[in-house]
Every structure is written in structure tokens, then in C-alpha cells.
Amino acid sequence: YMTYVRTQRWKRYNAIHTQYEEKFRAGKLTPEDAQEIFQLTFLYDMPTLTALASIYALIKTYGIPSVAKVIRSTRQMISPATTARRVIDTEIMLFTLVSFPISGVYPSQPPGPDEEPDKRAALALARMNFLHAKYKIIWAERWGWRKFSPLEKYAAFLLWREIAVRMGIPNMPTDDDEFHAWCTEYEIAHMHPAPVNNAVASQVLAEFVSPFPTKLGIRALARGLFISAMDERCRAALMFPAQAWYIHALLDGTMTVLGWWHRHLSLPRSRPGSSVDLSSPHSVPGTTQADMPAEAPIRLSSRPWYKPESHSMLGRVKDRLLVLVGWFADVPGPQYKSGGYRL
């Protein structure tokens, strides 16, 4: 069985490297190529770790007082409900940006003669804060079931650099090492402790651990584990308490076991692990983007933002049960825009 898992686990990895390794070595990868390469990890090999890292990246930006003050002034983090919406909106934008062609079409999948370019990634790009989008490769390197290959590392850099350029961020580094140095220098210069940082980040952290029960200290433990995943500069800037050594050991041990299990015992995903529906059409003849059907996210926050209301008895009972066990704080309704979202 483990041999079979291994052959299946590496099938997509081997295929994407066979397709792009030569272009990578020749220095001819395009941002569109990079996006297709990056989707291997983001949607198939480690989507859950990616989702966790995106939430971590969201919180990390609040270690910069100027960012935290802006977020605080928008009043988007003043209640659990608005915080939940901010988190799910960020995840929707991030997954839309990575999941759909950044230039409207994939080079390997040319559109039909009457097919319009896919505008969803461009729309997400227009709404995305670049600082929220820096996917932490270090998480995959530390806890994933495999390491990033040089091809994947370069593809990730090329994709995020292209996103930054399209957002008008000037003087972007031209290679991966310069990019990491640029990020580090920016953090050293701008990330420092401030009460507003803690106020905003605490709201997001509370949203993240909300599904865990408070009994037996489980939620407090989850909070400690999440804090222990932060690097020291980030933790200090957010004014979160340092965690005991055994909390760090528990996190590393748990993630290491999960990585081993995924590598040796878990078959690969048959479908992409995205927060957005990848099967929905990007255009309908005779309609504008504003007239496209509204969508609902696949993964939800503690409040069921954009989730359709249930109309059957069984569906309503299920919604109530999820609230009863603490998975959601409320049932879907108009107050959570149950009609869905549009980019």
C-alpha cells in the first residue's frame, strides 16, 4: 500500500517538472507558467497548510502599526462578525487569484474561438492587498510532506513578483534571494510592537480558534499553538505572550506526524482543495461580469458569510446542529449575505 501511495503521491509532481524543468533551466519561465506550477502545491499537494499559512500571513501584516491602524480605522475588525467576513474575503481573493489564469488564459489551455478570457484573477488582483498574499513557503518546508523543489520556489517568487508589479509596487527584486532579503528588511524597518497591532490581530486569532470548544482548555491550547507558529519578530510585534517549550514541541510533533502520514499513507487529492468553486463558468454569453450568478465559498468562517440559506427541513436541522456543536456561531441568513458574493 505504501508503495502505491508513493507512486500516486508523486505523479503530479513528476508531470509538472517534466513539463517545465527545461524552461526553468533555460530561464524562460513566464508568470503564467509559474502560476500553473504553483497550483500543484496550492491546490493539490498541501492546500490545508496553504490555507493556514494564508491566515498566518494575514495576521502577520498587523505587526506593522501603520497597517493595523488603517484596518482599525475601517472598523472591519470591531466585532466577531466583521472579522469573520474580513478573513473569508481575504481567503476568497487569495484562492481566486491563484486558481484562475492571471492573464485570462493558460498557455497550456488555449481558449476556444468564441471564448472570452477569464477575468476572475484580474478582479481579485484589483481587490487584493499584496502584503496579505505572501504565501509562507517556510511552512511547507518545515511541516509539509515534501520540500519545495527549486522549480517550485522560483515559480512562487515569479508569481508573487508579477502580482506585485501588476499592483504597481515599485522596485521589486529580480530574483528569489533579493526578494526574501527585501521582505526581511521591510519587516525590520516597519514591524514593531504597538497596542493597535495586538487589538487587531487578537480579533483574527479569536476567529481562527472559534471552532474549538472552550472546555478543558482546548481553545486556549489552540491559541497557544497558533502563536507558537509565528516567528519571534512577528510574535513580539503583535504583543502576544511567548509560548512554553512544550507548546512548540507539541506543534512540531503534530505537524511532523501529519506530514509523514500524508507522504506515506494518504492518497493524493482527486480534486483541488480550493476555497472557491473551480467548476463555475467564468463567463456566460450575453451577460456582463456584474450579471454573473453569485457564488458561495467552499470553506466558511465562524459566521456563515455568503452561505445559501437552507430551504429543506433536513438542511435547516443541519444548520442548527452546526451552531449547537459550536462549529458556526449562527445560521445562514441575509445578515451574512446568503445570496452569495460577486467579484
N, C-alpha and C positions, 0 to 999 in steps of 0.2 A: 504493500500500500504506500509506504513512504517513497519508494522509487517512482510509483505512478504520480504521486503528488509533485515530486521534483520535476518530472518531465512536463507536467501541466503548468506548474508554477512559473517556469522559465520560458514558456512558449512565446508569450507576447514580448517579453524582454528580448529574446533572441531575434524575433522577427523585426522589431523596431531598430535594433542595432545592425542587422543585416541590411536594412533599407537605407539607413542614414550614416553609418560609420565612415564610409568612403567620403561623403560630402563633408563630414566633420573634420576628417584628417586633412582634407584639401582646403579647409577654411571657407567653405561655400554654403554653410547653413544659413537659411533665411529665418526671419522671425516666424513665418508661417510653418516652416519645418520644425522649429523649436517648440511651437505650441503642440503639434501632434506628438512630439517626443515626450513633452511634459505631461500630457494627458495620461500616459501609461501609469505614472505614479499617482497622479492627482485623482484619477477616476477609477483605476482598476487595482493597482498593487497595494496602495496604502491610503484609501480615501478617508477612513476614520481618523487616522493620525493626521492627515491633512486638515480635516475639519477642526480637530483640536488645536492644531498649530495656527489656524486662521483666527480662532478665538483668542489664543495667546497673543498673536500679533496685534489684534485689536486692542487688547488691554495694554500691551507694551507701549503703544503710542501715547497713552495717557500719562506716561512717566515724563513727558515733555510738558512743562507747565503751560506754555502758550497754547498747545493743542487742547489740554484739559480745560483751560479757561474758555476756549471757543465752544467746546462741547457743552460745558456747564451753562454758558450763556444762551445756547439754543434751547435749553430746557428739555433736551431729549433724554436726559438721564436723571430725571427728578422723581420717577416712580418705577416700580417693577414692570408695569405695563409698557411704558415708553422705552424702557431699557430693553425689554424683550423684543420690541419692534426694531430697535436700532441693531441688535445682534442679528436677527433674522434677515433684515435688509442687507447688512454687510455680507452675510453668507450667500444670499441670492446673487448679489452683484459679483462677488468673487467667483462663484461657480459658473455664472453666466459668461463672465469674461474669459475663463479658461476653457469652458466646454464647447463654445461655438467659435467659428473661424474669426480671428481677429481682423482679417482683411475682407471678410464677407464670403470667401470661398477657401477651400483647402486645395493646394496644388495637386494632391493625390486624388482628389474627388471633384473634378471639374463639373460645374452645374450644367443642366440641360439648356437647350437653346432659348427656351421661354422662361427659365427660372431666374428669379431675382436674387441678388446677393443677400446673404443672411446679415441683418443689421443688429442682431441682438448683442453681440460682443461690443460693437461700437456704442450702442446705447448704454450698456453697463459701464463702459470706459468713461463716458461723459459724467457718470454719477459716482465714480469710484475715487476715493482718497488713496493715492499711491502708498502712503505710509501704512495703510491697513492691509495692503496686498502682498507684503513681503513674506512669502511662504518660508518657514524656517526649515531649510534643508537639514540643519543640525539635528532636528527631531528625528528625521528619518535615519540619519547617520547614527544616532545614539540608540534609538529604540525600534527602528523598522526591521522587517525580517530580512532585509538585504541593504547593502550600501548603494548610494548613487554611483553610477559609472561616470567617467569623465565626460562622455557624451551627454548624459542627463544633467550634470552640473552646468555644463556650458549652455545647454538648451534652456535651463531655468534662468540663467543670467541673461541670455539673449532675449527671452520673452519679457522678463520684467524690465529690462532696459528699454525695449521697444515700447512698452506700456508707459514708462516714464517720459520717453521722448514725445509720444503722442499726447501726453498730458501737458507738454510744454515745460517740463522740468529741465533747466539748463545745465550744461557742463557735466553731463552724465559720464561716468567712467567707461572706458572702451574695452576692458577685459574683467574677468571674474575677480581676480585678486584686487584690482583697483576698486571694484565695486564694494567688496567686503570692507576694505580699508576706508572707503568713503562713508559707509554706514556706521562703522565704529567711530570715526572722527565726529560724525554728526551727533551720535549719542553722547559722546564725551562732552561735546560743546553745549548741548541743549538739554540733556536728561539729568535732572537733579531733583531732590525731594521738595515737595510742596504739598500742603494740606489739600489743595484742589485736586491734585493727582489722586490722592487716596480716596477722596469723596466720589470721584467719577469711576475709578477702577473698582471700588468696592461694590458699586451697583452692578457692574458687569459680572464680577465674580459671584455675587449673590444669584444672578440669573443663571449662571453656568451650573452652580451646585444645587439649584432649586429642586431638581427631580429626586435628590437623595433625601431619605427620611431624617428627621432630627433626632429620632430615638437612638439610644445607645451611642450617641456622639458620631453617627455615621456622616452627617452633613459637615460637621466640624473637621472630621478626618479628610473628607473630600476637598474641603477648602485648603487644608494644610498641604495635601498632595499637589494641588494645582499651584500653590505658592512655591512649593519646592521645585517645580519645573522651571521657574523663572531663573534667568541668570542674575548674579548678585547686583549688578548695576541697575537692572530693571526693578528688582525687589526693593532695593533701597530707595529708588526714586518714587516708587509707589507707596512707600512708608508702610509696607507690610512687615510683620514680625518674622525674624529668621526662624526657620523650622528645625526641629530636633534632628539629630543624625539618623534616628530610626525611621523618621518620615521619609527622608531622602532614600534610605536603604529600601524601604517598602516600595517606593515609586520605581526605583531602578530594578528591583527584583521582579515586580509585577510586569513591567513593560518588557523586561528581558524574556520572561516566560512566555508572554503573549507573542513576542517576535519569533521565538523558537517554534511555538505552536503553529503560527502562520506559515513559517518556512517549511516545516516538515510534515505537518498533519492536516493542514487546511487546504482544500482545493481552491483554485483562484476563482474570482468572481466571474459569473457568466454575463453579468450586466454591469454597466458603470455605476459606481456609488456616488451619485451626484445629488445635490440638494435641489436641483431643478430638473424638470421633465425634459429629457433629451429627445423624446419622440414627438414632441409637439411641433407642428409646422411653423416655419419662420415667416411665411407669407401665404396669403390667400388671394388668388386673382380677383381684382376689382375692389380690394379693401386697402385701407391705409394702416400703418402701424397702430394708430390710435383705435382702430376698429377691430383689431385682432382680439380673439377671445382672451379673457383674463385667465391667469394661471395660479396654481397653488403650489407652494414649496413642498418637497418630499419630506424633508426634515423640518421639524417645528420647534419653536422656542417654548418657554414655560407658559406663555399665553398663546392661544391658537391663532396667531395672526395669519390671515389670508386663507384659513382652512374653511371649506364649504360647510354650511350647516347641514346636519343630517335630517332627512325627511322621513326616514323609516323608524319604526319603533325600536328595532334592533340597534340602529345607528345611534339613536338618542340615548339608549341604555348604555351603549359602549362609551359614548362621550361622558356620561355621568360617572361611570365606573373609573374612567381615567382620571377624573377630578377627585373621586373618592380616595383612590390609592395615592394621590399626590403627584401623578405624572404631569398633569396640567393644572393650572390654577383656576381655569374657568372653561366653560363650554364655548364652542364657536358661536359667533353672533355678529350683528352689524358693527358693534363697537370695535371688533377686530378685523373689519373689512373682509367679511366672509365671502364677498363676491370675487375675491382674488386680487392679484396685483398685475400691473402692466408696466413694462419697462418705459 
